[in-house]
Structure formats: structure tokens, C-alpha cells
Amino acid sequence: MAGPAVELEVGDRTVRLSNPDRVYFPARGETKLDLARYYLSVADGVVRALRDRPCMLHRFPTGVTGEKVHQKRLPRGAPDWIETVRVDFPRWGRHADELCVQHPADVVWAVQMSTVEFHPWNSRRADTEKPDEWRIDLDPMPEATYADVRRVAHVAHEVLDELGATGWPKTSGGKGMHVYVRIPPEHGFADVRRAAHAFAREVARRCDLVDLTWWRKDRDPASVFVDYNQNTRDHTIRCAYSVRGIAEALVSAPIRWDEVDAAAPDDFTIATMPARFAELGDLHAGIDDAVFRIDELLEWADRDARDGAEEPPEDDVQDLDAR
């Protein structure tokens, strides 16, 4: 039995949560209500990470051990205060009205609809074709360790410092690490991806752990891939403070650069993050004030092309989920 519905007061709004006692995360027995309360405890941070961005939802209607639904279109039954942004998929002649978070109640309503993970675009609704977020995804291959990811993260930090860019690191919720850089929304996805690839090549020049081979099956299994493809249109990753849909309820947690060597991914769960957030606040709170122009990276990309660097195949928009 999942228990009777409860009503949560979220600012000036009320969200009805059905089946609040349904266990979503079996490792410690956390429930749907625990998930909603977690997101309320980090509300400022998760809303900052999602605000004005088209957002794909990863829903688990019976908990994380059951079916997983990738939901681009806003689920039916949304209250009238929920906002959306329309994104087009020209290849298929279709579009989707995706959740566009403005308020903590939007996040809690998404939990009511069984959402565990939030995957926003790296552009905003003012112009969804012009990203304002450059994403550096440090993706370890199966035999790479988190110590390897840390080593690559330090090299990435070094290159960012030399560029004069401020990177905002976070755990991925898995074995990897993400670093976000705020950029002005002046370029399309193709240019941002080119800039991200040029950056990845520079990190690879300085760190022998990095393998940028296009096909995963051909990469060194003990390497780390600096995944520039996360800057492709409609590619999304878990936002800061998003829970990961696994039994342990790990969180994609913002960290400081001086925490990289000590912090481990499983330090951050819906059980531990509320106290950390209460103590430290949102470690990404200043991200919108640290904007970096990617012109130099585009010059690097042009230089690499003149030097004969191979360009990967185009990795265009993903197909639109039927839901």
C-alpha cells in the first residue's frame, strides 16, 4: 500500500502527491515523498539549474527498479501554472512542448508525475537554438577509475584557468564528472560543439588518460572520454541536484574545485545533500555572473582543422520519444 495522498505547500502553490509512501529507492527505502522533500531542500539550486530550459523528464512510475520513461512532452494533467517551451525537430517535422521550470512547485509537480531525473537543454527558451551553457563531460570507460576522472578534471581546470573561463564542477551521479561554463548565447550548437571539441583535444594533449576516439568500442577501456557531444542539439544530461534513478539515490552534486580529490560520487545522496545544501548553499549560485566567450576556442578549432585534425561525424538531433 502506498498510503493516502498528501498536499505539499510549495511557496504560494499547493501540489498534491499521490502514493507518497511508495518506495522509489530500495537501498535505504526512500519513498516518493522523500524524493519530493529532497527537491524542496535544494529548491534554489535545482530551479537555478533548470530555469527557462526545455527539460526532458526521466520518469519511474513504480520506482527506480521498474520501467523508465523518457518524457520530452509535458505529461498530461499539468496545472495551469506550469510553463512549457516548444522545441522543433525539423528532421521529423515534429515538435514537443517541454517542461520549462520557473518555480520549486514545478519540480515537485514533476515528482508527482514520477519524475526522478531532470535533463535540461543547454539553451533557454528565449532562443533554444543558441546555447548559453558549455558542458564538459568527463566520461570514464569501463576500466577507468574515479581517480582517473579526478586527474583529467585537474587538467581541464588548468586549461580553463589559462583561457580565463570559470568552470563549475559537479559529480555526474555516476562514475563521471561534469564541468559547466556559462557562455553568451551567440553561437549555434554546431559552433559550441566545435569549441568543446577543440578544448577536449587540448586536454588530451596534456593528459594521456584521455582518448577522443569517436567509437566507444574502439577507445582504450582504461581511458576517459571528454565528451564534447553533450553540446549537440537535444543532448541532455542530469542537471545540478538531479537525483539519479538508481537504488542508492545518488545526486549530481555541485562541488568546489578544492573538493575534487576528496569527494566521491557516493558521498552525495538524497539522504546527505539536504544538510550539505543547508550548510553551503548552492555552490553554482554565481554561474550566471561568470560568462566566457568561446571565440578563442573556435580559433583553436580552426587551427586544428588547418593542421589536419579529423572531424567526427555529425551527431545531430536525437529522435523524438513517442511519449
N, C-alpha and C positions, 0 to 999 in steps of 0.2 A: 504494500500500500504506500502511495506517495504522499498522503496527507492532504488536508483541505488547502485551498488556495489562500495566499496571503497577499496583502496590499502593502507596497513599499512606497513611502513618501520620498520623492526624489526632488528636492527643491520645491518648485511650485507645481509639480506634477505627481500623479499617482500611477504606479504601474502594478497591475495585478499579475502575480506569479503563481501559475498553476503547478501542481505536483512539486512543491518546494522541497519535499523530503526525498525525492528520487536521487539515488546515489549516482553521481556522474563520474567520480574518480575513486575507483575501488582501493587504491593503495592505502589511503587513510580514511576512506569512507565519506569524503566531502560530497555535499549534495548540490542540487541546483540553487538552493537558497544560499549556500556557502559561496557559490560562484558569483551570484548577484552581489552579495555583501563584499566580496573581494573587489569587484569592479567599482563599487561605491567607495571603497577605501582608497583607491588610486584614481578617483574620478578626474581630478585636474590633469593628471598625466596622460591618461588614456584619451580624454577628449582632445587634449592638445595634439596628440599623435594622429588623431582621426579627423579633426575638424576640416570641413569643406572638401574632403576627399571622397571620390567614389570608393565604396568599400564592399568587397566580397566577403561573405559570411561562411564560415565552416561550422555547420550545424550537426549536432549529435542528438537526435530526438530521444534516444533511450540511454544516453550516457556514452562515454568515450570508448567503451568496448563494443558498441553497436554500430549501426550504419552511420556513415559520414556523408553529409550532403554539402556540395559546393554550390552556394547560392549567390548568383550575381543579381538577379532581380529581387526587389524588395518583397519579402514574404507578404502574403495576403493578410488582411485584418489589422493593418497598421493604424494607430490613432492619427487624428488629423494633424497633430503637431510634429509628426515625423517628416523630415525633409529628404528629398532624393535629388540625384543629379543624373541626367541622361547621358549615356555614352554610346557611341555608334560603333558598329562592327561592319565596315564597308564591304569587306570580302564576302560576307554572307547577306548583306542587305538587311541587317537586323540592328536592334538597339536594346539596351537594358536600362531601366530606372533603378539605380543602385542607392542603397542607404548612404546618406550624407550627414554624418553625426554633427550635431550642434550643441548638445546638452547631455549631461550624465544620464537622464532618463531614456535617451535614445539607446544607450548602451545596455541599460537594464532591460528595456523592452526587447532588444535583440537576444538577451539571455532568456527571457520568457519564451522566445521563439527557438530555443535550444541552441543558440549560438555559443560556442566556446572560443573560437579563434576569430580575430578580426584582421583582414588582409586588405589594407588600403592601397590605392594607386599612389604613385609618387608625383601626381599632379593634383590640382584643385579645380573646383567647379567653375571658377572664373575663366579658365581656359584649360580644359582637360588635355589638350594636345601639347602643352608646354610644361614639362616637369619643373618643380621647384625643389626637388629633393634628389640628390645623387646618392645612390645606395651602394656601399661596398660590402659584399657578402663573402665572408671567408668560410668556404665550404670544404671541410676535410673529407678526403677519400677514406675508404673503409679501414685502412691500416694506419692512418694518421691519428695522432693523439691530440688531446686538448692543449698539451704543452706546445705542440707544433703550431696550433692555431694562435696561441699567445705570441710565439716568436714572429709569425707573419704579421700579427697585429702591431707589434712594435715597429716593424719595418714600414708598414703602411702609415703609422703615426709619424714616423720620421719624414716620409715623403710629403705628407700633408703639411707638416710644420714648414718644410722648405718652400712649399707652394704658398704658404700663408693662409691655409684653409683650416678651419676648426672642424674636427671630426668628433662626433657624438657616438661613443660605442655603447653596445648593448649585447647581452647574450642573445642567442637565437631562439632559446627554448629547446635546443638540441645540442649537438656537439660543436656547432659553429659559433661565429660571432658576426655581428653586423656593425658597420660604422656608417652613420648618416652625415651628409654635408648639405647644408641649405644653400641653394643656388637661385639666382634670379630666373623667373620664368620667361626666358628669352629664346630658348632653343627647343627644337622638337626632340622627340625620343631618339631618333637616329643619331643626332649630334651628341646628346648626353651619353648614349651608349658608346660612341666612338671615343669620347673623352674618358669614360670609365675604363675602356679597353686600354687606352694609352697609359693610364695610371697603373692598371694591372701589369702591363708589360714592364713598367719601371720597377714595381715591387718585385717582379720575377727576376729582373737583372740583379737585384741586390740580395735575393734570398733563394737559395737552391731548393727550398721546400716547395716552391710554387711551381705548378705545372698548368699551363694555359692551353693544353691540347683540347681541341674542340670536343671530340667524342669522349664521353666519360669512360667508356670501356678501354680506351687507349691511354688513359692517364696512369701515371705511377700510382699504385694503390696506397702508397705512404705519403702522398703529396697533399697540398692544399690548393684548391682552385679558387682564385679571386674572381668571383662570378659577376662579370660586367653585364651579363644578360639580364640581371634583375632590374636593369634600367630600360628594358624593352617595353613597348606599349602593352598594357594589360598584364604584365608580370607583377605579381604581388607577393609580399612576404609578411609574416606576422609583425604587427606594429609593436612599438614600445608598450609594455604592460600587458600585451595579449597573453592569455593562457594558451598552452599547447594541449592539444587533445590527446593526452596520454594519461595513464592511470595515476601517475605521480603529480599531475597538475603543475608541471614546470611552467615558469613565466619567462617571457622575453624581457629581460630586466636591464634597464639603463645602469651602467656602471661608470665610475671615473677611470681615467687612464691609469691612475696610481693603484687601482684595484685589479688591473688585468692579471697580474701574476698570482694573486691570492684567491680571487673569486673563481668559483667553479659553477657550471650550469645548474647543478642540482642544489645549490645554495638558495635558489630563488623559486619559491612555490607560492600557491595562494595562501599557504599557512604562514610563511615567513615574510612575504612582501608588505603586508599592511603595517607592521611595526617599522620596517625599514623606511617606508614612504612617510610615515608619521614623523620619523626622526630626521630624514634627509630632504623630504620634499621631492619634487620632480627634478632629477638630475639633467633632464633635457629642457628645462624651463627657458634657457637662453638661446635655444636653437634658432629662433626666428630673427634674432639680432646679430647673427654671425653668418652673413651671406657672402659666398665666394663665387666669383665669376670664373667660368671654365675656359676662357679664351686661351690660356697658356696650355691647357691640356689638349685643346683642339690643335694647337700648333705642334704639340708633341705627336699627335695622331698624323698630321700631315708629314712631319719629318720621318716618322716610322714608315709611312707609305712610300716616300721617296727612297728610303733605304731598303725597300723590298719586303717589308713585313706583310705577312699573309693576312688577309681579312677573312674572318669567319663567315659562314653562310648567314644570310639574313634570318633573324629569328623574329618573325613578325607576330602579329596579334594572335592570341590563343582563340580557339573556338569557343563560342558562347554556350555555356551549360544550358541544357534544356529547361532547367528549373528557373 
